[in-house]
Amino acid sequence: MKDARDVLRIVGMILLGLFVFMVAAPLVMKLAGITYGIITGLIFLAILFIKVAVVLAIGYLILVGIRALLR
């Protein structure tokens, strides 16, 4: 149980750090005037990764289906 508590504490610290970074980074970047480009790029990359994951998942399901039919 102590290990689970330690893991939850570490996950909580990481999430808190990410939250602080996501709040502070745009404020700092806005001062530099480059927030829009970075956020747009991150959103584009996230959408691209989701599309790639969906294509890989569909391909895997097709491959597994073909394998099941051949048995």
N, C-alpha and C positions, 0 to 999 in steps of 0.2 A: 504494500500500500504506500510505503514511503517513496518507492521508485515512481509510482504513478503521480504522486504529489509533486515530486521534483520535475517530472516531465511536463506536467501542467504548468508549473511555475516557469519553466524555460519557454514553453510555447506562449504563455502570457507575455513574457518579456519581449519575445520576438514580435508578437502582434502589436504590442505597445510601441516598440521601436518603429515598425512599419507605419503605424498610424501617425506617429510624430513626423516621420520622414515625409509621408504623403501630405501632411498639412504644412510642414515647414518648407519643403522643396519648392512647391509652386510660389510661395511668397518670396523666396529668395530669387527664383528664376524670373518672377515677374519684374523684380527690380532690374534684372539684366535684360528683360524684354524678349526672352526666348521661350516662354512657357508654352505658347500655342504650338510651336513646331514640335516640341518634345512630346506633349500630350497627344498630338495628332499622330506622331510616329509610333508611340506606344500603343495607341488604339489600333492602328493599322497592323502592327506586329501581332497583337492579340487576336485580331480577326483572322490573320493569315495562319497562325498556329492552330486556331480552332478548325479552319477549313482543312488543313493538312491532317489533323487528328481524325476528322470525320472521314476523309478519303481513306486513310489507313484502316480505320475501323470497318468500313464497308468492304474494303479489299480483303481484310482478314476474315470477315463473315462469309464472303463469297468463297474464299479458299477453303474454309472449314466445311462449308456446305458441299462443295465439290468432293472433298475428301470423304465426307459421310456418305455421299451417293456412290462412290466407287467401292466402298466396303461391302 
